[in-house]
Amino acid sequence: MKTHIVITSIFPPTEAIEKFSALEDFQLTVVGDKKTPEGWNYPNVNYLSIADQENSGFSLAKILPYNHYCRKMIGYLHAIKNKANRIIDTDDDNIPYDSWHFPDLEASQDHLNENLGFINIYQLFTEQKIWPRGLPLKLITTKYSLEEAVNEKKSNVGVWQGLADEDPDVDAIYRLTSDEPCYFNKRKPVVLSKGTLCPYNSQNTMYRQELFSLLYLPTYVTFRFTDILRGLVAQPIMWLYGYHLGFTEATVIQKRNPHDYLKDFMSEVPMFEYTETVIELVKSAISSDRSINENLRLAYQSLLNNGIVEQRELDTLDAWINDVENFKLK
């Protein structure tokens, strides 16, 4: 069993792909799309072309839209089918440092106290005024005293989020009003206890095998909301089974692909509107006597009932769950 790294790309091989492909004991999969250059190829990379995806046997591959970030999920399913023990989710503009790694899932770590609600994790890693994409807007100027809420104890991490230097994951409001680069301070990893939340993304993120179902990327929400919504849904579900979200210091440097910040802002509007509501809806829909897949379905059904996602999101989710269940067993 190997740890699989999954990237989707519409560009020729980048420096990030070069670096990740050279890592030993990891399998790098790159998922192509119709905009990906024809004949894409790179040593030590498993490239999934559109034809490969269509012939994969995954029911999800038949219904996902083309030229869409969520085709990345075919790479996750490929990793699951090939018995991955961990899946690392990253992008083709996140260049790993030589020291790139993720901490142990079960070890003694710094923990933030329970029930702090939404916090700005960046404040533990920098003095710069900056916040992660997805943090409720009413909190972006809040100064937390997070160091005072940290205690060391045994962790059971379900998802590790590594930070990114230079051009970290922030919203368009930050980029339109400041856009200062950020190089985070070095510090020990920190784990969020139950009831303490922070948005996380798909840029330098590791999932443990037990939680692979939670990799589902909502397909019919806006591009800048999809991975944030995934993480909002995942955190209350993880708590039911004793798993937690952890953050590490920056282990990649992001050389960000070109973006239109105003378009990013428009894509983020539903995220600004629904972040806090999503948490309350998910918490009220799930229960510890159900499986992770059942709770994932119930969470999205609640989001549908409240107008946050569309019916076709549930159809796509059902195909995902079906594929995960089928290929986990093979």
MOKA-V111090 format. One record per residue. N is the residue number from 1. SS is DSSP state (H for helix, E for strand, - for the rest). Layout:
n->N ss->SS
n->N ss->SS
//
This chain:
n->1 ss->-
n->2 ss->-
n->3 ss->E
n->4 ss->E
n->5 ss->E
n->6 ss->E
n->7 ss->E
n->8 ss->E
n->9 ss->-
n->10 ss->-
n->11 ss->-
n->12 ss->-
n->13 ss->-
n->14 ss->-
n->15 ss->H
n->16 ss->H
n->17 ss->H
n->18 ss->H
n->19 ss->H
n->20 ss->H
n->21 ss->H
n->22 ss->-
n->23 ss->-
n->24 ss->-
n->25 ss->-
n->26 ss->E
n->27 ss->E
n->28 ss->E
n->29 ss->E
n->30 ss->E
n->31 ss->E
n->32 ss->-
n->33 ss->-
n->34 ss->-
n->35 ss->-
n->36 ss->-
n->37 ss->-
n->38 ss->-
n->39 ss->-
n->40 ss->-
n->41 ss->-
n->42 ss->-
n->43 ss->-
n->44 ss->-
n->45 ss->E
n->46 ss->E
n->47 ss->E
n->48 ss->E
n->49 ss->-
n->50 ss->H
n->51 ss->H
n->52 ss->H
n->53 ss->H
n->54 ss->H
n->55 ss->-
n->56 ss->-
n->57 ss->-
n->58 ss->-
n->59 ss->H
n->60 ss->H
n->61 ss->H
n->62 ss->H
n->63 ss->-
n->64 ss->-
n->65 ss->-
n->66 ss->-
n->67 ss->-
n->68 ss->-
n->69 ss->H
n->70 ss->H
n->71 ss->H
n->72 ss->H
n->73 ss->H
n->74 ss->H
n->75 ss->H
n->76 ss->H
n->77 ss->H
n->78 ss->H
n->79 ss->H
n->80 ss->H
n->81 ss->H
n->82 ss->-
n->83 ss->-
n->84 ss->-
n->85 ss->-
n->86 ss->E
n->87 ss->E
n->88 ss->E
n->89 ss->E
n->90 ss->E
n->91 ss->-
n->92 ss->-
n->93 ss->-
n->94 ss->E
n->95 ss->E
n->96 ss->E
n->97 ss->-
n->98 ss->-
n->99 ss->-
n->100 ss->-
n->101 ss->-
n->102 ss->-
n->103 ss->-
n->104 ss->-
n->105 ss->-
n->106 ss->-
n->107 ss->-
n->108 ss->E
n->109 ss->E
n->110 ss->E
n->111 ss->E
n->112 ss->E
n->113 ss->-
n->114 ss->-
n->115 ss->-
n->116 ss->-
n->117 ss->E
n->118 ss->E
n->119 ss->-
n->120 ss->-
n->121 ss->H
n->122 ss->H
n->123 ss->H
n->124 ss->H
n->125 ss->-
n->126 ss->-
n->127 ss->-
n->128 ss->-
n->129 ss->-
n->130 ss->-
n->131 ss->-
n->132 ss->-
n->133 ss->-
n->134 ss->-
n->135 ss->-
n->136 ss->-
n->137 ss->H
n->138 ss->H
n->139 ss->H
n->140 ss->-
n->141 ss->-
n->142 ss->-
n->143 ss->-
n->144 ss->-
n->145 ss->-
n->146 ss->H
n->147 ss->H
n->148 ss->H
n->149 ss->H
n->150 ss->E
n->151 ss->E
n->152 ss->E
n->153 ss->E
n->154 ss->E
n->155 ss->-
n->156 ss->-
n->157 ss->E
n->158 ss->E
n->159 ss->E
n->160 ss->E
n->161 ss->E
n->162 ss->E
n->163 ss->E
n->164 ss->E
n->165 ss->E
n->166 ss->E
n->167 ss->-
n->168 ss->-
n->169 ss->-
n->170 ss->-
n->171 ss->-
n->172 ss->H
n->173 ss->H
n->174 ss->H
n->175 ss->H
n->176 ss->H
n->177 ss->H
n->178 ss->-
n->179 ss->-
n->180 ss->-
n->181 ss->-
n->182 ss->E
n->183 ss->-
n->184 ss->-
n->185 ss->-
n->186 ss->-
n->187 ss->-
n->188 ss->-
n->189 ss->-
n->190 ss->E
n->191 ss->E
n->192 ss->E
n->193 ss->-
n->194 ss->-
n->195 ss->-
n->196 ss->E
n->197 ss->E
n->198 ss->-
n->199 ss->-
n->200 ss->-
n->201 ss->-
n->202 ss->-
n->203 ss->-
n->204 ss->E
n->205 ss->E
n->206 ss->E
n->207 ss->E
n->208 ss->E
n->209 ss->H
n->210 ss->H
n->211 ss->H
n->212 ss->H
n->213 ss->H
n->214 ss->H
n->215 ss->H
n->216 ss->-
n->217 ss->-
n->218 ss->-
n->219 ss->-
n->220 ss->-
n->221 ss->-
n->222 ss->-
n->223 ss->H
n->224 ss->H
n->225 ss->H
n->226 ss->H
n->227 ss->H
n->228 ss->H
n->229 ss->H
n->230 ss->H
n->231 ss->H
n->232 ss->H
n->233 ss->H
n->234 ss->H
n->235 ss->H
n->236 ss->H
n->237 ss->H
n->238 ss->H
n->239 ss->H
n->240 ss->H
n->241 ss->-
n->242 ss->-
n->243 ss->-
n->244 ss->E
n->245 ss->E
n->246 ss->E
n->247 ss->E
n->248 ss->E
n->249 ss->E
n->250 ss->E
n->251 ss->E
n->252 ss->E
n->253 ss->E
n->254 ss->E
n->255 ss->-
n->256 ss->-
n->257 ss->-
n->258 ss->-
n->259 ss->-
n->260 ss->-
n->261 ss->H
n->262 ss->H
n->263 ss->H
n->264 ss->H
n->265 ss->H
n->266 ss->H
n->267 ss->H
n->268 ss->H
n->269 ss->H
n->270 ss->H
n->271 ss->H
n->272 ss->H
n->273 ss->H
n->274 ss->H
n->275 ss->H
n->276 ss->H
n->277 ss->H
n->278 ss->H
n->279 ss->H
n->280 ss->H
n->281 ss->H
n->282 ss->H
n->283 ss->H
n->284 ss->H
n->285 ss->H
n->286 ss->-
n->287 ss->-
n->288 ss->-
n->289 ss->-
n->290 ss->-
n->291 ss->-
n->292 ss->H
n->293 ss->H
n->294 ss->H
n->295 ss->H
n->296 ss->H
n->297 ss->H
n->298 ss->H
n->299 ss->H
n->300 ss->H
n->301 ss->H
n->302 ss->H
n->303 ss->H
n->304 ss->H
n->305 ss->H
n->306 ss->-
n->307 ss->-
n->308 ss->-
n->309 ss->-
n->310 ss->-
n->311 ss->H
n->312 ss->H
n->313 ss->H
n->314 ss->H
n->315 ss->H
n->316 ss->H
n->317 ss->H
n->318 ss->H
n->319 ss->H
n->320 ss->H
n->321 ss->H
n->322 ss->H
n->323 ss->H
n->324 ss->H
n->325 ss->H
n->326 ss->H
n->327 ss->H
n->328 ss->H
n->329 ss->-
n->330 ss->-
//
